Amino acid sequence: MKNSNGKSLLFILLFSLLIIAACKKTSTPPEVTPTPPVVATGTRDELTKDSIFLYSKELYYWNTSLPTFDVFKPRSFSSNEAELYAITQYSKNPDTGLPYEYVSNSTSPKYSFFDYGATGKTAALKADLNGTETDFGFSILYNTISDLRVKYVYPNSPASQQGLSRGSRLTAINGRTSLSYSSSNVAFLNDALFGSNSSVSLTFTDLAGTTKSVTVTKATYTVNPILFTNIYTAGTKKVGYIVFNSFTNNVSAAISSTFASFATQGVTEVIVDLRYNGGGYVSTAAQIIDILAPSAQNGNVMYTTYYNAYLQGLYSSTTEKKLASVLSHQPLLDGQGKLQNYTSGVNGKYATYADLDYSATSADNIERFAKSGALNVSRVYFIVTDATASASELTINSLKPVMDVKLIGTKTYGKPVGFFPIKIDKVEMYIPEFETKNQQGVGGYYSGLTVDKEAYEDLTKAWGDESESLLAYALLYARTGSFVTSAARTAALSSTSTTMPARLSSAEIKLVSEQLDQNSFKGMVKEPSKKF
């Protein structure tokens, strides 16, 4: 790396020492790979911008698209966000000619973001990954242009305690009764429901027709991402149904218990509802995949993780010689947040992300099937929308080559890439660092996974209602082996069709889904699997 960047590398080192000191559990100081002895100059903000670029230059999945440090001039950007956006706009998707992270009419990248530890995506990130949240506990979506509905409520959340449930129609928020779809109302809703306000006043009518006026106050609660389960009889079959909202790391026991119950009751087909699931831990995704996959796949490749060429060449397991890398300043923590010792190297040296093997042939980066539980199913249906992302898409893509999979709803979000956090001073940076591909080498679904049956959800129906359009199509196929039905039934199932009066168009549905609750997490987080 050029010596002209040494001042920034030293800055990275200084910040890393602060991070390691804060994490240190013993009195032995950790060994840190030295950086060029150049005195850091510039303000804290300027040095942070330097570090953002230098880490991206090594870690970003499309790092070869980035210019040199001197050409990019990281300090020229007005904010960290402006710099990150610029970094993500160099790569080009050959299928579209646009950057992989391009979002129409937006100055935010599709995948990358910062976590500042108190605001922004932090709350959603903690909820989706760690299973705790401090918010109101619900989210919303327009069913029609003038019909604003609750799309889900977390059990035991403040909203749940005030009687809100899926399908509740909101008629007043903080005194505003004109809530029809418009850009100004979307901005109002984001501020009132997903902003920094500690409470919100609501008037709503639930699905039973009861109208209530309540004040919901933010509180901390444990997130249970399993929103609903049931077993249906479809002809001669037993079909299990689970609404799964996030791949958190606190739900392993509940997942095992739910699918074990399906097995005990003779379920042979399963409907997994991922319509709002933006992702989370790949380890949780792998658990569900192993439960659903056939035992004949044991030992076969589930998916492979691919990093950029620089990272793949960083580590040699035979010589244990590593290229110089800024990753040597990112301490590797275990599941309890403690530093890991690198026992195969210098005694007492703490492991960093530079000690990992990023090659595609490494066992650390090849996940293999290992059947779990007693459930044996012949087919899996996934209910999906444009909010279905990342670890959800990984689950679907991994199962497609090994069993009968049907997708119902609309094309998914399109995020075959994932990340691990990079600490830079007081911020954590999340940028795409790897891509996953299934056992057939299929990945790259940047435009989303296509569905077998396109349909739109009905927010006037409760979870598990057999007449709800997306669930109804899954049960129809389970009974008949086809999505084709009578004209009358088709009309009923198409009650949310884009041709109906006062409905949002398909483009508007996608846009409003992206605009509302913008802090909702869409990501795939991979924990280091190498043990030291």
Residue, then its C-alpha position, 0 to 999 in steps of 0.5 A: m500500500k502506498n506510503s502516502n496512505g500511511k497517515s490513514l493506516l496509522f489512524i486505523l491502528l489508533f482506533s483499533l487499539l482503542i477498540i481492542a482495549a475496550c474489549k480486552k479481558t486479560s492484562t496481556p496487551p494484544e499484538v497488533t500488526p504495525t503500520p508505517p511510522v507516519v504521523a497521522t494528520g487531519t481532523r477526526d472526521e477527515l481520518t474517518k473518511d480516509s479509513i472508510f475508503l481504505y477498508s472498502k478498497e480491500l473488503y468491498y466485493w467489487n473493490t476492483s472498480l474503485p479508483t486509487f486513494d489519491v484519485f478518490k479523495p475521500r476527504s472531499f466528501s461532505s459526509n460519511e454517507a456521501e462518501l459511502y454512496a460514491i464508493t458504491q456507484y463505481s461497480k456496474n452490473p453487466d445485466t443492467g449497466l447500472p451500479y449493483e447498489y443503484v436505487s432509483n431516485s435515491t442517494s442511499p446505496k441498496y445494500s451498504f450503510f453505517d451503524y452509529g450505535a444509537t440511531g438510524k439502522t441500529a435499532a432494526l439491526k439489533a432487533d433482527l440480529n440479537g432479538t431485542e428491540t426498543d420501539f413500538g413493535f409494529s409496521i404498516l403498509y397501504n392496502t389501497i390508496s386510502d386504506l392504511r393497515v398494520k402489516y405485523v405486530y410483534p408479540n409482547s411489544p408495546a403495540s401488541q399490549q395496546g391491542l393492535s394486530r395485523g389488519s388493523r386499519l389506522t384512521a388517525i395518527n397523532g391527530r392527523t386523519s388524512l392518511s391517504y397515500s402521498s409522498s408527504n404522508v409517507a414522510f409523516l408516517n416515517d417520522a411519527l412511527f419509525g423516527s425518534n418519538s417516544s410515543v404515538s397516538l393512534t386511532f384504529t379499527d381492528l378486524a373485529g370492527t372494534t375502534k380504539s384510540v390508544t397511546v403507544t409508548k416505546a419500550t424494550y422487549t424480546v423479539n419473537p420472529i415467529l408471528f404465526t403457525n398452523i397446520y392445515t388439511a389440504g385434501t389428503k395432506k397435512v400442510g404446516y404454515i409458519v410466518f417467520n419475520s427475521f433470522t435472529n440469533n435467539v430463535s433456534a429453540a423455537i424453530s426446532s420446536t415448531f418444525a418438530s410439532f409439524a413432524t409429530q402431526g404428520v406434515t408432508e408439505v410446509i409453507v414458509d411465509l417470508r413476505y417481510n423477512g429482510g434477513g439476518y444471521v446465515s447460521t439461523a438460515a442454515q438451521i431452517i434449511d437443514i430441517l427442510a432439506p432431504s436427508a439424502q443431501n447430508g454432506n453435500v454442499m448447501y452453499t459456498t461463500y465467495y469473497n473478492a480476489y484480494l481477500q481470497g489471496l490474503y491467507s495461506s493455510t500452508t505457510e500461514k503467511k498473510l499479505a499486509s491488510v487493514l483487517s489486522h486492526q479488526p479484532l476477532l471476537d467470539g460469541q460472547g464478545k471476547l477476544q480470541n487467541y490465535t493459538s496456531g501462531v505467536n503465543g498470546k497474539y489476539a486473532t483478527y479478521a486478517d487471520l481468516d481464510y477467505s478462499a472459496t475452497s476453504a471448509d470455513n466457506i463451504e456450508r454442507f447439509a446436515k439433516s436436523g429433526a424428523l420432518n420429511v417434506s416433499r415440497v416447500y412453498f415460500i411466500v415472498t414480496d419485494a421485502t424478502a431479502s438476503a438470508s431469506e433469499l439464501t434459504i430459498n436458493s439453497l433449497k431449490p436444487v435439492m427439492d420441490v420449491k414454489l414461490i408465491g407473491t412478487k419478485t424478491y428484493g435481490k441481495p445475494v451478498g452479505f457482510f460482517p461489520i467493520k469498526i471505524d472509530k465510533v461507527e460500524m460500516y456494513i458493505p457487501e463483502f461476500e456473495t453466496k451461491n448454491q450447490q449448482g453455482v447459482g447466485g447473482y440474483y441482484s434483481g430478485l428471485t422470480v415467483d411461480k405464482e404472482a399475487y398480491e397480499d390482502l392486508t384485510k386478512a389475519w395471519g392464517d386466514e385461508s382466504e388471504s390471497l398468498l396463503a390461499y394459493a399455496l393451499l390451492y397448489a397443495r390440494t390440486g397440484s396447480f395454481v389454476t382455479s375457477a374464474a370465481r375463485t380467481a376473482a376472489l384471490s385477485s382482490t388485491s389486483t393492480t387493476m382494481p379501483a383505488r389500488l396502488s400500482s405494482a410499482e407504487i406497492k414496491l415504492v411504498s414498501e421501500q419508503l415506509d419503515q426505511n430502518s428495517f434491516k435487509g442483510m445477511v450477516k456471516e459470523p467467522s467460523k474459523k476456530f482458534 
